[in-house]
């Protein structure tokens, strides 16, 4: 199996109640394989591009849908902190809090770039 970066503890700085929300997305990841990681890697790129477009257009629905997909993928991949961050983005988009939504989305986009490139 590929060396898979699991540390997303930095999310706690963005989502203060992370600890109380992370358990709902915690799953057993013993079955992760290289193919699943590759699919996740490709999808996180596609979905963060959707987030960027949604932010540029102030399209709350587009942001919400992208974040919703990322939320599910994070849990599947054993990255519950990413799921909570995506959930928070969903909530901010739904509530029309675009400034906060942008802050959270940009943090997620930055994480995805590091995840993808390993830098």
Order of alpha helices (4+ residues) and beta strands (2+ residues): alpha-alpha-alpha-alpha-alpha
